C-alpha cells in the first residue's frame, strides 16, 4: 500500500470517529454508571477507554427509542453485557434493543436520613473508652454522612489511614476506614491495628484478648461489632482470629438487649446508618471490647 493510500485510510478513520462523536454529542442525557441493579466492572480500573465506552452505552440505552437506531442499541447492550457481572436476560436484552424499555434515568434527589440520636440509655456502667467510641460514632451519624452529599467526610476516614482516597471513590468499601477513624479519635488505648480491612482489626483484637464471641456475652454500647461478608468460610475459623483474609463489615454497638442489638455502621446505604441486628445472624463474627 502506498503512503497516499495509508493517508487516505487515516482520513476515513478520522471521518468515522468524527461522525461517532457527533452521535455521542447529540445524546443530551447525564452520564451515571450506577444504574439500578446493574454493576458494571471494567476489566481494568485504569482503562479509561473501557470506562468511556460504558458511559456512552448507558447514555444510548437511556435515550428514547426514536433517538438511536437498532444497530447502535445492540452495540450498547452487548458492551454492557461484556463488562457486567450480571448479564441481561434475553427478554430484557431484546426489549432494550428494540427501545421498548430504556435504562432508568438518574435522579438528583438523594435520600438521607436526618439522624438526631441521643447517647444510649444503658443499664450498665460504661467505661470511658466505650463512652468515647459512642460519642465519636454519634457525631458522624448525626452529621448524616453520605457518599455524594458529604464525600469529604469519608475522605477524612481514608486520610487517617494514610490512603490517597478523597471519598469520591464510590464502590470502594469504606466501613473499615470508618471504624479505624472512630477508634483513632477515641484514643485507641489498646493499640489495635487500624486498617481499611475489617478482618485485620478483628484478628488483631483476638490476639490482644479483646474479642467476645456471641455465645459468651451480650455486647454493651461502645463495643465494636464485626460481620462476615463472604460465603464458604467456617465461622468458627473466622472467629478464632486465624491469619486468614475475608470480606467483612463492622460497626459500633449503640444499644443492646437480650434478643437484639443496634449498631452504627459505615458504608451502609451509601452512608452511615443505624442497623438492627440479631444474635442468631450467621454472619455475626463477634464483638470487641477495649480495656482501660
HELIX and SHEET records of a PDB file:
HELIX    1   1 UNK A    3  UNK A   26  1                                  24    
HELIX    2   2 UNK A   48  UNK A   62  1                                  15    
HELIX    3   3 UNK A   70  UNK A   83  1                                  14    
HELIX    4   4 UNK A   90  UNK A   98  1                                   9    
HELIX    5   5 UNK A  128  UNK A  141  1                                  14    
HELIX    6   6 UNK A  151  UNK A  160  1                                  10    
HELIX    7   7 UNK A  175  UNK A  185  1                                  11    
HELIX    8   8 UNK A  198  UNK A  207  1                                  10    
HELIX    9   9 UNK A  235  UNK A  239  1                                   5    
SHEET    1   A 6 UNK A 211  UNK A 212  0                                        
SHEET    2   A 6 UNK A 284  UNK A 288 -1                                        
SHEET    3   A 6 UNK A 224  UNK A 228 -1                                        
SHEET    4   A 6 UNK A 248  UNK A 256 -1                                        
SHEET    5   A 6 UNK A 260  UNK A 268 -1                                        
SHEET    6   A 6 UNK A 271  UNK A 278 -1                                        
END                                                                             
